[in-house]
Amino acid sequence: MLHNVNEYAIKTTRANRLCITLLIAACTPLSAATLCVNPGGTGGCFSKIQQAVNAAGPNDTIKVAPGTYKEAVTISTPLSLVGAGRDNTIINAKDLPNGININGKDHARLGNVVVSGFTVENANFEGILITNAFSITIWNNRVIQNNQSLDISTVTCPGIPPFETAEGFDCGEGIHLTGVYYSTVTGNIVQNNAGGILLSDETGPTHDNLIANNVVKDNPFDCGITLASHPPASGTGKPLKVFHNTIANNQSSHNGTKVPGAGAGVGMFGFLPGATVSSNVVINNVLTDNGLPGVAFHGHAPGGEILDDNVIVGNYIAGNGADTDDAATPGPAGINIFGVSPIHGTIISRNVIDHEAAQVVINTPAEVEVHLNNFLDDTLGVDNLSTGTVDATENWWACPAGPGGAEECANVGGPGVLFEPWLTSPLK
């Protein structure tokens, strides 16, 4: 079964990449034009990025020369926006809503947009906002110091658009996808925003996206990477779901540290009955030194939220904080699965967890699978705070003797934890 779990995670990652590549290749005509932008508007180029975007036709490429561009860029046409490099091509959105807004919310069926090679900074809300769009590629950018309108004293974000129903406490984070599918966010640095990368569903389902190879760090007031089912925007009906997304090979470190309970390395959250965050894969990430656990699931409502069939596999998790309030853990934790309603189908496999008081904490009335992990501390390897069972067989418990077998072994907390047989050496 666990072999199949890892095959599923790897195939899901590859399938997302293949779908994105095929969509871009199929939708890019050979006759597309190339436009240019430079700060002086010389040589037949535009002086503003938005001017070039407005002039571009479908599938054109806009090349932006080094410089600082003080503007907010709204994209409503399939195109490629390519900066000369994130170190020297800067969109400074000070006192503006967003640095880049890929606006499918007001332009139906928007797709095939590429944004690469920029620093995007100082926006009031998101640095990069993507709504209701498909086949979007955001790669090799630096997204820094956005969410400037956040009032942390009142936990509000004055002026944020009404369709962003649950972003008052983070102003939408650095990069925000809502109603987005078959898209990829890769190779970006996301730093010193309120939060890092947010996938939510206010304006439509967000699914089959790949979030990979990003460095997400030092975002003080929220998670590094968040998958959250939020209250729907006016007119969209019931919660619209966040599902089939792959979070792979990212570094998510030192996020959510300024306020207790602010942010995990990767968080999956439901906000109301019917909220759904399901069938996502968190694979091969480095999740360290975050304010909440390295991975945190929160389902607070009885009989409502659906956080089923998510897979956490192959991650390195260390030095994170404790969870808080009703999701509280007994101390700093690597993974916390909290759901008042049963969270079914969770699989936790092949992770390496270190420097945590409790390496895996389960608090949901359902069976959870925890196998083939390396628990490296002589602390709680698995702590079950619920009435459900935890199948925690075939793990390495920091020593060959298994749970409770020697002083240097990791241990088991709570009832209903199955741990025999265990591994007698660490999993390679």
Helices and strands as residue ranges (DSSP letters): H 2-27, E 34-37, H 49-55, E 60-64, E 67-69, E 73-75, E 79-83, E 89-92, E 100-103, E 110-116, E 119-121, E 128-131, E 133-139, E 142-144, E 175-178, E 184-186, E 189-191, E 197-200, E 206-207, E 210-212, E 215-217, E 225-229, E 242-243, E 246-248, E 251-253, E 266-270, E 277-278, E 281-283, E 286-288, E 295-299, E 311-313, E 316-318, G 325-327, E 333-339, E 347-349, E 352-354, E 358-363, E 368-371, E 374-375, E 380-384, E 390-391, E 411-413, E 417-418
